[in-house]
Amino acid sequence: MTLQAETGSLKGSGQELRRAALALLCLRSSEDKAEAVKALRQSWLAGESSVDPQARLEAAGPIPGRPDKPELVSPLLLERRSMRTAEGRAALIHALAHIEFNAINLALDAVWRFAGMPPQYYADWLKIAAEEALHFTMLHTHLQSLGYRYGDFTGHDSLWEMVAKTSDDVLARMALVPRTLEARGLDASPPLRAKLAQAGDLEAAAILDILLRDEIGHVAIGNRWYGWLCEQRGLEPVSTYARLTTQYQAPKLRGPFNFPARRAAGFSEAELALMGDRHE
């Protein structure tokens, strides 16, 4: 079946969720991908899709599908711009949109790649993909109101690099993508919101409120499935996480931490204690 046939009708009966997620992951257009993911979730909620946890799927081409722009560079080469300028605020909004586009891809990858998980796992990650698609759409719409589009600034690939590293083990994926990289967004969101509000961009600040609320839920899903997998494999979660961060060379956790958000996302008190003496 061709990619066009896979993605041409998201409301047809008998659609298999993991196969559809792989097809959408391959889409290059950021806007088309976001809209297709939201439609796929609606199809799932309407009972028009099914999931085959045991299907063994393979990508027919390179993943993820991406537009020609933004140009991807090292995080060290990203230019810092002043928030006092309209261009500087647009660059920040673009950076956030780029994160959300990558988050769509990582959620779709979590759906198609890992066979043998309970059906709720796939439903949870489809929910995340659809919410990330909504976040991207909101940020891109606001970026366009500032006179720019997604792709007008450079971006980096750190998030997808960890997705690729953890493609061999769903436990590592749950530990090091939602619980590590995405959880960093819980810490970064409040100060970014404050900067945007101080600069007078109240619409962007309101969007970040939505992002933080939803990302707490996304990290909670990662925590829940990480805990489930540890229980299934007879592993102690805290020491296993430490081992995986070393094995996969994950970035080290650095504060300040948003302890209320991390607690709401399901991090244990033992984990929070390792991050610092003060939890609030």
Backbone bond lengths (Angstrom), bond angles and torsions (degrees), N, CA, C in turn:
res aa  C-N    CA-C-N  psi(-1)  N-CA   C-N-CA  omega(-1)  CA-C   N-CA-C  phi
1 M - - - 1.462 - - 1.517 109.38 -
2 T 1.301 118.15 136.98 1.455 121.58 -178.48 1.510 110.80 -78.22
3 L 1.340 115.47 159.57 1.459 120.14 176.59 1.519 110.25 -59.32
4 Q 1.347 116.70 -39.32 1.460 119.62 -179.93 1.521 110.39 -61.28
5 A 1.337 116.02 -42.40 1.459 119.35 178.86 1.517 111.29 -65.76
6 E 1.346 116.07 -37.17 1.466 120.16 -179.89 1.524 110.99 -62.38
7 T 1.334 117.33 -40.92 1.460 121.38 -171.60 1.515 112.96 -102.23
8 G 1.311 117.75 -2.96 1.456 119.70 -173.41 1.507 113.48 -69.68
9 S 1.333 118.29 -32.23 1.462 120.63 -178.08 1.516 109.07 -136.05
10 L 1.320 114.97 100.83 1.460 119.12 -177.25 1.520 112.38 -84.57
11 K 1.326 117.01 -5.11 1.458 119.52 -178.17 1.524 111.99 -110.80
12 G 1.334 116.55 10.96 1.452 118.93 177.94 1.515 111.62 -72.87
13 S 1.316 116.85 152.75 1.456 120.18 179.50 1.520 109.76 -75.60
14 G 1.322 115.17 153.64 1.451 120.09 175.36 1.509 114.98 80.35
15 Q 1.321 118.11 10.32 1.465 120.49 -179.40 1.520 110.15 -70.77
16 E 1.323 116.97 132.73 1.461 120.78 178.93 1.519 108.68 -93.98
17 L 1.329 115.92 126.64 1.457 122.26 -168.33 1.519 113.09 -62.94
18 R 1.301 118.36 -46.37 1.466 120.07 -175.02 1.523 111.02 -68.81
19 R 1.324 116.95 -38.35 1.461 120.13 177.61 1.529 110.16 -65.51
20 A 1.335 116.58 -40.42 1.463 120.57 178.21 1.529 110.89 -65.11
21 A 1.335 116.98 -39.13 1.464 120.29 179.28 1.521 110.85 -62.36
22 L 1.321 117.01 -40.07 1.457 120.35 178.01 1.525 110.68 -64.36
23 A 1.325 116.68 -41.35 1.459 119.98 178.51 1.530 111.18 -62.43
24 L 1.323 116.74 -42.11 1.467 119.81 179.69 1.519 111.50 -69.52
25 L 1.311 116.94 -33.58 1.456 120.13 176.87 1.525 110.75 -59.21
26 C 1.312 116.86 -32.26 1.464 121.28 -177.92 1.526 112.99 -79.15
27 L 1.318 118.55 -15.09 1.464 120.41 179.83 1.522 110.34 -61.47
28 R 1.320 116.82 139.04 1.462 120.75 -177.48 1.524 112.63 -92.14
29 S 1.298 118.47 -36.47 1.463 121.24 -176.77 1.522 110.28 -69.86
30 S 1.319 116.74 124.20 1.467 120.14 -179.26 1.521 111.47 -64.32
31 E 1.323 117.15 -41.54 1.463 120.10 -177.74 1.525 111.11 -71.08
32 D 1.336 117.04 -42.09 1.461 119.90 178.17 1.525 110.51 -63.58
33 K 1.331 116.55 -40.55 1.463 120.14 -179.86 1.530 110.44 -63.16
34 A 1.319 116.76 -45.45 1.467 119.82 -179.27 1.526 111.13 -60.16
35 E 1.336 117.37 -45.32 1.455 120.20 -178.63 1.524 111.01 -68.15
36 A 1.332 117.63 -38.41 1.460 121.08 -179.22 1.525 111.36 -66.96
37 V 1.318 116.78 -37.22 1.466 120.19 179.20 1.524 110.20 -66.00
38 K 1.330 116.61 -43.03 1.461 119.18 178.49 1.525 110.70 -62.75
39 A 1.346 117.27 -38.32 1.465 121.14 177.78 1.523 111.43 -67.05
40 L 1.329 117.01 -38.01 1.457 120.45 178.25 1.520 110.61 -62.19
41 R 1.316 117.19 -41.99 1.475 119.19 178.73 1.524 110.82 -63.48
42 Q 1.329 117.10 -40.85 1.461 119.61 177.98 1.525 110.68 -62.57
43 S 1.328 116.52 -39.66 1.459 120.52 177.19 1.522 110.99 -61.89
44 W 1.326 115.96 -42.00 1.468 120.73 178.23 1.524 111.22 -63.14
45 L 1.336 116.38 -46.75 1.461 120.62 -178.42 1.518 111.40 -65.02
46 A 1.328 116.76 -29.27 1.464 121.19 179.04 1.517 112.80 -81.20
47 G 1.334 116.76 -0.55 1.447 120.34 179.63 1.511 114.05 77.28
48 E 1.324 116.83 19.48 1.463 121.44 -177.79 1.527 112.29 -94.83
49 S 1.330 117.02 0.93 1.462 121.62 179.52 1.524 108.98 -128.34
50 S 1.314 115.27 157.61 1.456 121.86 175.24 1.519 108.11 -128.07
51 V 1.332 116.25 170.25 1.456 119.29 177.34 1.520 108.72 -131.47
52 D 1.323 115.25 137.79 1.463 121.97 175.98 1.525 108.02 -114.56
53 P 1.341 117.65 95.07 1.467 119.74 -177.12 1.522 113.59 -62.84
54 Q 1.322 117.89 -22.12 1.464 120.04 -174.77 1.527 113.46 -92.37
55 A 1.327 117.95 -7.32 1.464 120.57 -177.78 1.522 110.18 -61.59
56 R 1.318 116.56 135.82 1.460 122.20 176.46 1.518 107.74 -102.16
57 L 1.302 116.53 108.59 1.461 121.97 -173.74 1.519 110.62 -108.99
58 E 1.313 116.01 153.22 1.460 122.00 175.13 1.515 109.03 -135.23
59 A 1.316 115.89 140.40 1.461 120.41 177.39 1.520 109.13 -74.21
60 A 1.338 115.88 133.09 1.464 120.35 -178.76 1.522 112.37 -81.81
61 G 1.322 117.09 -16.76 1.455 120.73 -178.43 1.511 110.58 -147.11
62 P 1.323 116.99 -171.84 1.465 120.19 -178.66 1.526 111.86 -66.53
63 I 1.307 114.94 141.58 1.469 120.36 175.68 1.525 108.45 -130.13
64 P 1.337 116.49 150.76 1.460 126.37 -1.75 1.527 111.67 -83.04
65 G 1.340 116.13 159.84 1.450 119.75 170.78 1.524 109.67 -70.68
66 R 1.322 115.78 134.00 1.470 120.87 -177.72 1.519 109.60 -139.26
67 P 1.316 117.51 152.85 1.466 119.56 171.20 1.530 110.39 -70.50
68 D 1.322 116.51 166.34 1.466 120.33 179.66 1.523 112.03 -61.88
69 K 1.305 116.97 -32.54 1.461 122.47 176.96 1.516 108.34 -123.05
70 P 1.352 118.10 149.10 1.459 127.48 14.90 1.529 113.81 -79.25
71 E 1.321 114.49 154.45 1.456 121.04 170.13 1.519 108.38 -66.83
72 L 1.329 116.55 132.68 1.462 120.83 -179.25 1.527 109.75 -95.30
73 V 1.328 116.02 127.71 1.457 122.03 -178.73 1.523 108.52 -131.37
74 S 1.319 116.24 170.28 1.460 120.58 174.51 1.530 109.73 -61.51
75 P 1.338 117.10 142.80 1.474 118.45 175.88 1.524 112.60 -54.53
76 L 1.328 117.23 -28.90 1.464 121.04 -179.87 1.520 112.18 -69.57
77 L 1.340 117.14 -19.10 1.461 121.36 -177.81 1.521 113.13 -96.89
78 L 1.335 116.70 -2.00 1.458 118.94 178.62 1.521 109.59 -68.27
79 E 1.320 115.42 129.25 1.460 120.46 -177.33 1.522 110.44 -77.50
80 R 1.309 116.33 132.72 1.464 121.17 176.59 1.526 109.49 -89.89
81 R 1.324 115.34 131.07 1.459 120.88 -178.33 1.517 109.51 -120.91
82 S 1.318 115.50 149.41 1.457 120.82 -178.11 1.526 110.89 -71.15
83 M 1.324 116.13 135.46 1.456 121.30 176.40 1.522 111.76 -70.47
84 R 1.323 116.56 -8.38 1.454 119.77 179.07 1.525 112.19 -76.09
85 T 1.319 116.56 -14.23 1.462 120.64 -178.66 1.530 109.98 -106.40
86 A 1.339 115.84 153.49 1.461 120.75 177.41 1.524 110.50 -62.75
87 E 1.339 116.36 -37.22 1.452 119.94 179.07 1.526 110.86 -65.17
88 G 1.326 116.62 -39.47 1.454 120.38 179.04 1.519 111.83 -63.80
89 R 1.321 116.99 -41.46 1.465 119.71 177.78 1.525 110.57 -67.20
90 A 1.334 116.00 -38.80 1.462 119.37 178.00 1.527 110.73 -63.82
91 A 1.327 116.98 -38.64 1.463 120.36 179.06 1.524 110.86 -62.65
92 L 1.342 117.43 -38.20 1.457 120.54 177.80 1.522 110.71 -67.13
93 I 1.332 117.05 -44.52 1.459 120.59 177.92 1.528 110.00 -60.80
94 H 1.333 116.47 -39.73 1.461 120.61 177.98 1.528 110.64 -62.77
95 A 1.326 116.95 -42.58 1.468 120.57 178.99 1.525 110.77 -61.23
96 L 1.321 116.67 -40.25 1.463 120.25 178.26 1.528 111.06 -67.60
97 A 1.335 116.67 -40.88 1.464 120.17 177.56 1.523 110.48 -62.17
98 H 1.326 116.36 -38.53 1.466 120.58 179.19 1.530 110.53 -64.35
99 I 1.315 117.18 -40.57 1.462 120.87 176.44 1.523 110.35 -61.39
100 E 1.328 116.58 -43.31 1.457 119.81 -178.17 1.530 111.70 -68.66
101 F 1.338 117.72 -36.51 1.459 119.64 176.06 1.521 110.08 -62.67
102 N 1.319 116.90 -44.30 1.460 120.36 176.92 1.525 111.38 -64.15
103 A 1.321 116.68 -33.07 1.462 120.26 178.76 1.521 111.35 -68.20
104 I 1.346 117.78 -33.89 1.467 120.22 172.69 1.521 109.11 -58.47
105 N 1.330 115.77 -48.42 1.462 120.37 -177.66 1.524 111.83 -62.48
106 L 1.330 117.22 -42.50 1.465 118.22 -177.36 1.526 110.75 -67.57
107 A 1.348 117.32 -34.84 1.461 119.33 178.86 1.526 110.77 -68.84
108 L 1.338 117.25 -42.01 1.461 120.23 176.42 1.527 110.82 -62.00
109 D 1.330 116.33 -38.57 1.459 119.77 178.78 1.521 110.97 -64.55
110 A 1.324 116.59 -38.60 1.467 119.93 178.30 1.520 111.46 -64.43
111 V 1.338 117.00 -29.95 1.462 120.61 179.58 1.524 111.30 -72.61
112 W 1.332 117.35 -49.97 1.462 118.70 -171.36 1.528 113.80 -82.75
113 R 1.332 117.20 -31.73 1.466 119.68 -165.28 1.518 113.97 -74.68
114 F 1.317 117.47 -39.15 1.463 119.81 -166.76 1.529 111.34 -102.29
115 A 1.314 115.59 107.57 1.461 121.90 178.95 1.527 110.02 -80.79
116 G 1.331 114.89 159.93 1.453 120.86 170.63 1.512 115.76 82.88
117 M 1.321 118.21 8.99 1.463 120.38 176.75 1.528 109.57 -89.34
118 P 1.343 117.77 160.48 1.464 119.66 177.34 1.530 111.24 -61.90
119 P 1.333 118.72 151.07 1.469 120.83 179.85 1.529 113.60 -53.64
120 Q 1.333 118.24 -33.38 1.465 119.97 -178.34 1.525 111.34 -64.65
121 Y 1.322 117.49 -30.18 1.463 120.63 176.98 1.523 110.20 -57.29
122 Y 1.329 116.63 -47.08 1.465 120.30 -177.73 1.527 111.09 -68.45
123 A 1.327 116.71 -37.56 1.462 120.14 176.55 1.524 111.11 -63.95
124 D 1.333 116.47 -40.25 1.471 120.62 179.75 1.530 110.81 -62.45
125 W 1.334 116.40 -45.27 1.462 118.77 -176.61 1.527 112.59 -74.63
126 L 1.329 116.99 -26.52 1.467 118.51 171.32 1.522 110.19 -66.90
127 K 1.325 117.21 -39.48 1.467 121.22 176.28 1.525 110.09 -58.90
128 I 1.340 116.64 -44.75 1.460 120.23 178.58 1.524 110.33 -61.40
129 A 1.332 117.21 -45.65 1.464 120.76 -179.31 1.517 110.78 -57.76
130 A 1.337 117.34 -43.62 1.459 120.98 -178.36 1.528 111.44 -67.07
131 E 1.330 117.15 -38.53 1.463 119.09 178.47 1.525 111.33 -70.58
132 E 1.326 117.62 -36.58 1.468 119.55 175.55 1.530 110.01 -64.85
133 A 1.328 117.00 -36.45 1.461 120.85 177.23 1.525 110.50 -63.64
134 L 1.318 117.23 -40.67 1.461 120.68 176.69 1.525 110.45 -64.13
135 H 1.325 116.86 -42.27 1.472 120.50 178.27 1.528 110.47 -60.11
136 F 1.338 116.03 -45.80 1.470 119.15 179.46 1.517 110.42 -59.77
137 T 1.326 117.01 -44.59 1.460 120.41 -178.43 1.525 110.96 -61.88
138 M 1.330 117.62 -43.42 1.467 120.60 179.32 1.522 110.99 -62.57
139 L 1.327 116.64 -45.86 1.463 120.08 -178.38 1.523 111.29 -67.80
140 H 1.341 117.28 -39.33 1.460 119.72 -179.30 1.529 110.81 -68.38
141 T 1.322 116.28 -38.71 1.464 119.65 176.54 1.525 110.70 -61.41
142 H 1.316 116.09 -43.02 1.470 119.37 178.92 1.521 110.62 -67.92
143 L 1.319 117.19 -39.13 1.466 120.67 177.62 1.525 110.48 -59.76
144 Q 1.328 116.63 -41.58 1.463 119.60 178.77 1.523 111.52 -65.48
145 S 1.324 117.13 -32.13 1.469 119.44 177.43 1.522 111.18 -66.86
146 L 1.329 116.73 -20.18 1.468 121.62 177.69 1.529 111.86 -91.22
147 G 1.348 116.43 -0.74 1.454 120.57 177.21 1.516 115.19 95.30
148 Y 1.334 117.90 16.19 1.453 122.26 -178.44 1.532 109.81 -131.12
149 R 1.333 115.18 167.49 1.451 121.53 176.47 1.528 109.29 -131.93
150 Y 1.327 114.83 161.99 1.455 119.52 175.19 1.525 108.77 -61.70
151 G 1.319 115.97 127.03 1.454 121.88 -176.25 1.510 113.49 109.95
152 D 1.342 117.00 -10.96 1.474 120.32 -178.25 1.523 112.65 -76.54
153 F 1.326 117.87 -17.79 1.456 122.09 176.53 1.536 107.94 -120.21
154 T 1.315 116.88 168.94 1.463 120.34 177.15 1.531 110.21 -78.90
155 G 1.332 115.54 167.63 1.451 121.70 176.62 1.518 109.50 -144.02
156 H 1.325 116.50 175.58 1.469 120.06 176.61 1.525 108.96 -126.05
157 D 1.320 116.36 171.54 1.463 121.45 -170.90 1.517 112.83 -119.93
158 S 1.330 118.13 23.15 1.463 120.60 -173.52 1.522 112.47 -61.62
159 L 1.328 117.10 -39.72 1.459 119.69 -177.07 1.525 110.99 -64.88
160 W 1.338 116.59 -46.80 1.461 118.60 -178.90 1.521 111.52 -69.13
161 E 1.318 118.44 -29.52 1.464 120.10 178.09 1.522 111.07 -59.33
162 M 1.336 117.65 -39.04 1.457 119.96 177.62 1.522 111.02 -73.37
163 V 1.330 117.88 -32.85 1.463 120.54 173.96 1.525 109.57 -58.99
164 A 1.336 116.06 -45.95 1.465 120.35 -179.89 1.528 111.31 -64.35
165 K 1.326 117.09 -41.04 1.467 120.54 -179.62 1.530 112.14 -60.56
166 T 1.322 116.45 -34.62 1.464 121.27 -173.15 1.524 112.24 -99.81
167 S 1.327 117.03 20.55 1.462 119.85 -177.80 1.526 112.79 -71.67
168 D 1.331 117.11 -10.05 1.466 119.87 -176.32 1.522 113.28 -93.19
169 D 1.350 118.11 -8.80 1.470 118.69 -172.07 1.524 109.91 -156.13
170 V 1.322 116.58 118.44 1.462 120.75 -179.44 1.528 111.30 -63.31
171 L 1.333 118.37 -30.82 1.470 120.09 177.51 1.525 110.38 -63.05
172 A 1.325 117.41 -46.71 1.459 120.72 178.10 1.513 110.93 -62.94
173 R 1.341 116.49 -38.52 1.464 119.40 179.23 1.524 111.40 -61.52
174 M 1.334 116.78 -47.81 1.462 120.09 -179.36 1.531 110.94 -64.33
175 A 1.325 116.83 -36.35 1.463 120.37 -178.19 1.519 112.05 -69.33
176 L 1.316 116.57 -42.37 1.465 119.89 -163.91 1.513 115.22 -107.38
177 V 1.334 118.13 -11.17 1.465 118.56 175.05 1.524 110.21 -100.59
178 P 1.340 121.07 -70.60 1.470 117.59 179.50 1.519 114.14 -65.08
179 R 1.342 117.44 -40.16 1.463 120.18 -173.64 1.531 113.08 -81.94
180 T 1.329 117.62 -12.85 1.466 119.93 -178.61 1.530 110.46 -117.95
181 L 1.323 117.19 -67.33 1.466 119.47 -174.88 1.522 111.89 -70.34
182 E 1.330 117.51 -47.35 1.459 118.67 179.95 1.522 111.71 -68.50
183 A 1.325 116.43 -33.63 1.463 118.74 178.79 1.523 111.81 -64.65
184 R 1.318 117.48 -25.01 1.459 119.65 176.27 1.517 110.82 -62.67
185 G 1.336 116.25 -29.03 1.455 119.79 176.78 1.515 112.64 -64.32
186 L 1.336 117.25 -29.77 1.463 120.04 176.72 1.521 110.67 -63.66
187 D 1.330 115.93 -34.92 1.464 120.70 179.56 1.528 111.35 -77.67
188 A 1.337 116.54 -36.75 1.467 120.69 -173.24 1.515 113.03 -81.48
189 S 1.323 117.68 -25.74 1.465 120.33 -171.41 1.527 114.43 -62.30
190 P 1.339 120.45 -48.01 1.475 118.72 -177.31 1.532 114.36 -59.79
191 P 1.354 120.32 -46.28 1.465 117.91 178.05 1.530 113.28 -65.88
192 L 1.326 118.37 -34.31 1.463 120.26 176.13 1.521 110.74 -65.32
193 R 1.330 116.27 -40.90 1.455 119.87 177.88 1.526 110.64 -61.29
194 A 1.324 115.74 -42.44 1.458 119.80 179.94 1.523 111.28 -62.47
195 K 1.321 117.33 -40.29 1.466 120.77 179.04 1.519 111.56 -63.94
196 L 1.328 116.29 -43.13 1.460 119.97 -179.75 1.525 110.93 -66.57
197 A 1.324 116.50 -41.95 1.468 119.45 178.73 1.522 110.76 -64.46
198 Q 1.335 116.35 -41.37 1.465 120.27 179.09 1.517 111.29 -63.36
199 A 1.335 116.15 -32.69 1.466 120.76 178.84 1.530 112.21 -79.85
200 G 1.324 117.19 -3.52 1.452 121.22 177.06 1.512 115.35 93.81
201 D 1.334 117.56 3.93 1.460 120.16 -179.78 1.529 108.79 -93.54
202 L 1.323 115.07 79.34 1.458 120.20 -175.71 1.523 111.77 -72.33
203 E 1.341 117.11 -27.99 1.464 119.64 177.90 1.532 110.45 -65.90
204 A 1.325 116.45 -43.66 1.461 119.82 177.50 1.526 110.27 -64.42
205 A 1.327 117.20 -39.45 1.460 119.94 178.49 1.522 111.12 -61.30
206 A 1.340 116.84 -39.17 1.467 120.54 178.28 1.524 111.16 -66.30
207 I 1.332 117.36 -36.70 1.464 120.64 177.01 1.525 109.77 -63.48
208 L 1.325 117.21 -40.79 1.465 119.70 179.15 1.522 111.82 -64.79
209 D 1.326 117.82 -30.49 1.464 119.77 174.41 1.527 110.61 -60.95
210 I 1.324 116.28 -42.35 1.468 121.10 178.73 1.521 110.14 -66.16
211 L 1.336 116.10 -43.59 1.461 119.83 -179.90 1.524 111.58 -59.83
212 L 1.330 117.10 -45.26 1.463 119.80 -178.60 1.519 110.50 -63.15
213 R 1.322 116.74 -44.36 1.468 120.41 178.99 1.531 110.83 -57.35
214 D 1.325 116.42 -48.21 1.470 119.90 -177.20 1.523 111.97 -71.70
215 E 1.337 116.97 -37.06 1.464 119.22 -177.73 1.523 111.57 -67.87
216 I 1.319 118.21 -29.36 1.466 119.78 172.76 1.523 109.26 -58.28
217 G 1.336 116.29 -43.15 1.455 120.65 177.95 1.515 112.89 -65.46
218 H 1.355 116.64 -37.31 1.466 119.94 179.85 1.528 111.27 -66.78
219 V 1.318 115.95 -44.20 1.462 119.27 178.91 1.529 109.82 -65.69
220 A 1.333 116.17 -35.20 1.470 119.74 177.47 1.524 111.07 -61.76
221 I 1.331 116.71 -39.15 1.465 120.07 177.03 1.524 109.90 -63.46
222 G 1.327 116.98 -43.97 1.455 119.97 176.79 1.515 111.88 -60.54
223 N 1.332 116.84 -42.62 1.465 120.69 178.00 1.527 111.48 -62.44
224 R 1.338 115.24 -42.87 1.464 118.93 -177.65 1.528 111.48 -62.92
225 W 1.327 117.01 -45.34 1.465 119.28 -177.94 1.525 111.39 -75.26
226 Y 1.326 117.15 -29.45 1.464 118.87 173.03 1.522 110.11 -63.12
227 G 1.317 116.60 -46.42 1.457 120.30 178.63 1.523 111.94 -62.26
228 W 1.329 116.39 -40.69 1.466 120.72 179.01 1.517 110.82 -62.56
229 L 1.323 116.71 -44.23 1.461 120.88 -179.40 1.531 111.53 -66.28
230 C 1.332 116.21 -40.62 1.466 118.94 176.70 1.527 110.56 -60.67
231 E 1.329 116.78 -42.17 1.464 120.53 179.17 1.527 110.55 -64.03
232 Q 1.336 116.86 -42.91 1.460 121.00 -179.83 1.524 111.92 -62.03
233 R 1.337 115.65 -34.71 1.474 119.89 -176.27 1.523 113.09 -97.14
234 G 1.326 116.48 1.65 1.458 119.92 179.01 1.517 113.38 68.82
235 L 1.337 116.88 38.36 1.459 122.10 -176.39 1.522 110.82 -111.16
236 E 1.319 115.63 146.77 1.464 121.37 174.98 1.530 107.99 -84.09
237 P 1.338 118.67 123.76 1.463 120.94 -168.97 1.523 115.63 -62.13
238 V 1.326 118.87 -43.26 1.463 120.30 -173.55 1.525 110.92 -68.85
239 S 1.313 116.88 -49.22 1.467 119.65 -179.19 1.533 110.77 -68.34
240 T 1.329 117.42 -33.48 1.460 120.54 177.86 1.517 110.68 -65.44
241 Y 1.331 116.45 -40.44 1.460 119.93 177.87 1.528 110.62 -61.34
242 A 1.308 117.21 -44.16 1.466 120.93 178.86 1.532 110.76 -60.55
243 R 1.326 115.98 -41.51 1.467 119.50 178.98 1.522 111.18 -64.18
244 L 1.328 116.86 -42.41 1.461 120.43 -177.76 1.522 112.08 -68.16
245 T 1.329 117.61 -37.08 1.470 119.37 178.67 1.519 111.07 -62.32
246 T 1.333 116.24 -35.95 1.469 120.34 176.89 1.524 111.21 -73.01
247 Q 1.325 115.71 -46.80 1.462 120.50 -177.03 1.523 112.17 -59.66
248 Y 1.341 116.59 -40.52 1.466 120.79 -175.77 1.529 112.88 -101.65
249 Q 1.325 116.59 8.36 1.468 122.06 177.05 1.531 111.44 53.08
250 A 1.318 114.95 49.74 1.456 120.81 178.41 1.522 110.04 -74.12
251 P 1.335 117.45 152.16 1.464 119.11 177.45 1.520 111.31 -62.81
252 K 1.320 115.63 143.12 1.460 120.17 179.73 1.523 110.32 -72.95
253 L 1.326 114.91 144.85 1.452 119.99 179.50 1.527 109.94 -71.72
254 R 1.328 114.73 132.62 1.465 120.46 178.69 1.524 109.01 -132.30
255 G 1.334 115.96 136.75 1.454 121.12 177.61 1.511 111.81 -80.63
256 P 1.320 116.54 -177.64 1.470 125.76 2.51 1.530 111.88 -73.33
257 F 1.319 115.33 149.04 1.460 121.40 -176.76 1.526 110.20 -104.18
258 N 1.314 115.21 146.66 1.464 121.87 174.54 1.530 106.53 -90.41
259 F 1.316 116.06 82.89 1.464 119.87 -173.10 1.525 113.14 -62.93
260 P 1.346 120.20 -40.71 1.475 118.25 177.48 1.526 112.45 -59.53
261 A 1.335 117.24 -42.27 1.465 120.11 179.93 1.523 110.65 -68.33
262 R 1.322 117.22 -40.81 1.460 119.61 179.03 1.529 111.04 -65.62
263 R 1.313 116.76 -37.72 1.464 119.06 177.40 1.528 109.90 -65.68
264 A 1.339 116.62 -42.96 1.465 120.40 178.36 1.525 111.30 -62.54
265 A 1.337 117.05 -28.44 1.465 121.64 179.71 1.519 112.79 -83.66
266 G 1.329 117.65 0.76 1.454 119.75 171.49 1.510 116.61 99.24
267 F 1.343 117.98 9.64 1.466 117.83 174.46 1.522 109.16 -68.71
268 S 1.311 115.79 140.25 1.465 120.46 -177.34 1.528 110.30 -76.17
269 E 1.313 114.97 161.54 1.456 119.66 177.65 1.524 110.90 -63.30
270 A 1.321 117.56 -33.00 1.468 120.40 177.19 1.524 110.56 -64.05
271 E 1.334 116.59 -40.59 1.462 119.85 178.33 1.523 111.18 -67.96
272 L 1.323 116.89 -42.24 1.459 120.48 179.66 1.524 110.82 -63.73
273 A 1.319 116.69 -35.95 1.454 120.09 -179.29 1.528 111.18 -64.11
274 L 1.323 116.96 -31.72 1.459 120.70 178.95 1.521 112.27 -70.96
275 M 1.324 116.11 -19.72 1.475 120.83 -178.40 1.525 112.35 -85.53
276 G 1.302 117.01 -15.66 1.463 119.10 179.68 1.500 110.99 161.62
277 D 1.315 115.16 164.50 1.450 119.85 -177.34 1.520 112.16 -73.98
278 R 1.341 116.98 -32.11 1.464 120.02 -177.67 1.520 109.69 -100.93
279 H 1.312 117.67 129.32 1.457 122.77 -176.90 1.509 112.98 -95.34
280 E 1.278 118.80 -13.83 1.476 120.02 -174.10 1.518 110.39 -109.18
